[in-house]
Amino acid sequence: MVERYCATHQDKAITMGCLTCFQVLCPTCVDCTKECAYGSAHSPVTLKKLVKWLKDKRDEIKVKAWAKEGELATLLKRSTKVLTEYENKTMELADQLHKSRDKQLPELRRKYDELERELVDNRRTSKEQLVEFIERDIRARMTEMNTLLCLQDAKFKESHQVDLIKSFTETYNAIRRFIDEDLPSLTLTNQKSLCAQDTTEKLELKIVDGAAISIFPLSPPTSLKLKKKVLVSSAYCTVAHSNEFTYAAGDGPTLHIIDESANSVNLLTLPKISCIDGLFLYNGRLYIVAYPYKVLVADLNGNLITSWSLPESASDYVNKLVVTGDKVIVPDSSNKCFTVYSLDGRVFRHISCPQKGKWSKMALCAPDDKSVVVSSNTTSTVFRVNIATGETMWTCTAVDNPGGVACYKGEYILVTPLNSKRTEIHILQADTGRYLGKLTDPKPRTSSQVTDLCVSGDNLIIPRQTEKTVLHYELK
């Protein structure tokens, strides 16, 4: 690399830099300058070592910046969803006006048109605020932070070491400010809606103030509180929840139906099966992976609606099928794929998955109707798969020996270890798979397998096989 010479001692080459103030130095600068800009003695190192140190700092802040970008992406997803719902609601309200208008006398049409213009104009203003929030406060932040990261990377690749060191602090601090600043939020007030008028009024509907709309980041749960411990007669491996009832199943053909309001347990035995491996509730129906090798669909009283056979490799996975978007997804371990069925058992497609190793003890959950999150104990991975393309969206290896898996409010994935003496819940970000931490119930328990868990609102339900218990927790 071409040598640069000191601006003060022009016959001396710049060979060092200060680890404290990032000032580039020649040997005479080191001898003559007693203190650096921060009031302490210089900490001189070679340019090569200083650039390596700066690169390490760059790599460190890039990881944090990517994490912040993931949080912004999640907020963007929430904001876009609110925008879509807002536009749909505006059309719904306008349609409501049309129906009311058409029931009344033709001469009232003019007044209804005026009402519609006033309503749509008001809501258009709020929509513009929402669009501006998405573009200015979210997308622009993401774009600017990405630009800074690219600029910093380009300087490391193309700039002279002296120029790189001189400009590092400004870019680094700019990225640091992005990471440290709070995520943006938005509250839209003075929203207009519709309500019925008094019968003495000429029009059936009038514009009234509606509820405010707020967009803010959803925080992961931070505490785990045990609400109830239910003793059952069998070692259960799978649970599902609906309204005030928890369904638990495992070693045998019998379902335990726990009535939470009455604190009672009812038994329901399903015919022609020897055990239940997986259980899922969808639209008032029970979807069951049963041995020998079949999926059963029954009503909540156990009456069989339909069933279909599975490959004999079904014995290699313990749980769990998942139902989302009118599709039933079941792992096929022998072919290392997922089979997507219709609700009545017709095969839509097979999705290959590149995960290595034997497939067994797998749990599934669905954050949306386009993907599933899979917990694979034998490969110690949790990964998200697009069920239309088979693309692995992310993979996480931060949870050792993963067992049950569930989605919390569409934005977080909760994972339990397969074997544990305590209840442990590991939290991942649903969009990126980033590990966020864990919650622990400090009370020690008998070592037990946990192959499934179920989330309903802020309620978490966990079956512990060896203890023959079903634990009900509250997430906060």
Buried (B, 14 or more C-beta within 10 A) or exposed (E): EEEBEBEEBEEBEBBBBBBBBBBBBBBEBBEEBEEBEEEEEBBBBEBEEBBEBBEEEBEEBBEBBBBBBBBBBBBBBBBEEBBEEBEEBBEEBBEEBEEBBEEBEEEBEEEBEEBBEEBBEBBEEBBEBBEEBBEEBBBEBBEEBEEBBEBBEEBBEEBBBBEBBBBBEEBBEBBBEBEEEEBBEBEBEEBBBBEEEEEEEEBBBEBEEBEEBEBEBEEBBEEBEEEBEBEBEBBBBBBBBBEEBBBBBBBBBBBBBBEBEEEEBEEBEBEEBEBBBBBBBBEEBBBBBBBEBBBBBBEBEBEBEEBBEBBEBBBBBBBBBBBBEEBBBBBBBEBBBBBBBEBEBEEBEEBEBEBEEEBBBBBBBBBEEBBBBBBBBBBBBBBBBEBEEBEBBBBBEBBEBBBBBBBBBBBBBBBBBBBBEEBBBBBBBBBBBBBBEBBEBEEEBEEBBBBBBBBBEEBBBBBBBEBBBBBBBBBE
